[in-house]
Amino acid sequence: MTEYSPEEIRMAIEAINSKQSPTEDGISSEILQRSYKQFPNLIYTLYNQCLRQGCFLKKWKRVKVIPITKPEKKTQQIHQNTDQ
């Protein structure tokens, strides 16, 4: 199994939107980014240990998707679905 490289971890954490609200686990993007800056090896080890053991928190696996459609597309999609 290929582990995450330090560069992959760094790039993923830096790419997180700092204005994003905390996820279900209560960890805000700001906390994660600051923690990584203080303890990069700890975060790197944590993620790779989770990968090696196949053990990730259930909260880390969940995502809430809220589709936002444009009004004209919503109407068009409804007509397409009812014509079938």
C-alpha positions as CSV (number, residue, x, y, z in Angstrom):
1,M,0.0,0.0,0.0
2,T,1.4,3.4,-0.9
3,E,1.5,5.9,1.9
4,Y,0.8,9.6,1.6
5,S,3.9,11.6,1.0
6,P,4.7,14.6,3.2
7,E,4.1,16.8,0.2
8,E,0.7,15.3,-0.5
9,I,-0.3,15.9,3.2
10,R,1.0,19.5,3.1
11,M,-0.8,20.3,-0.2
12,A,-4.1,18.8,0.9
13,I,-4.1,20.7,4.2
14,E,-3.1,24.0,2.5
15,A,-5.9,23.5,-0.1
16,I,-8.6,23.4,2.6
17,N,-10.8,26.5,2.6
18,S,-10.0,28.3,5.8
19,K,-13.4,30.0,5.8
20,Q,-15.2,26.6,5.8
21,S,-17.2,25.7,8.9
22,P,-16.0,22.8,11.1
23,T,-17.0,19.3,10.0
24,E,-18.9,16.7,12.0
25,D,-15.8,15.9,14.1
26,G,-15.6,19.5,15.3
27,I,-12.2,20.2,13.8
28,S,-12.2,23.4,11.9
29,S,-9.9,23.9,8.9
30,E,-8.1,26.6,10.9
31,I,-7.3,24.1,13.7
32,L,-6.1,21.5,11.2
33,Q,-3.9,24.0,9.4
34,R,-2.4,25.4,12.5
35,S,-1.8,21.9,14.0
36,Y,0.0,20.9,10.8
37,K,2.2,24.0,10.9
38,Q,3.2,23.2,14.5
39,F,3.4,19.4,14.2
40,P,3.8,18.3,10.6
41,N,5.3,15.0,11.4
42,L,2.5,14.1,13.9
43,I,-0.2,14.8,11.3
44,Y,1.8,13.0,8.6
45,T,2.1,9.9,10.9
46,L,-1.5,10.1,12.0
47,Y,-2.8,10.0,8.4
48,N,-0.4,7.2,7.3
49,Q,-1.1,5.1,10.4
50,C,-4.9,5.4,9.6
51,L,-4.1,4.4,6.0
52,R,-2.0,1.4,7.1
53,Q,-4.6,0.1,9.5
54,G,-7.6,1.0,7.4
55,C,-9.0,2.7,10.4
56,F,-10.6,6.1,9.8
57,L,-13.2,7.8,12.0
58,K,-16.7,7.3,10.6
59,K,-17.1,11.0,10.9
60,W,-14.2,11.5,8.5
61,K,-16.0,9.3,5.9
62,R,-19.3,11.2,5.8
63,V,-20.0,14.2,3.7
64,K,-23.1,16.2,3.3
65,V,-23.8,17.2,-0.3
66,I,-26.3,20.0,-0.9
67,P,-26.9,20.5,-4.6
68,I,-27.7,24.1,-5.6
69,T,-29.2,24.3,-9.0
70,K,-29.9,27.4,-11.1
71,P,-33.6,28.1,-11.4
72,E,-33.7,27.7,-15.2
73,K,-31.9,24.3,-15.0
74,K,-34.2,23.1,-12.3
75,T,-37.2,23.7,-14.5
76,Q,-35.5,22.1,-17.5
77,Q,-34.6,19.0,-15.5
78,I,-38.1,18.5,-14.2
79,H,-39.4,18.6,-17.8
80,Q,-36.8,16.1,-18.9
81,N,-37.6,13.7,-16.1
82,T,-41.4,13.9,-16.7
83,D,-41.1,13.4,-20.5
84,Q,-39.5,10.0,-20.0
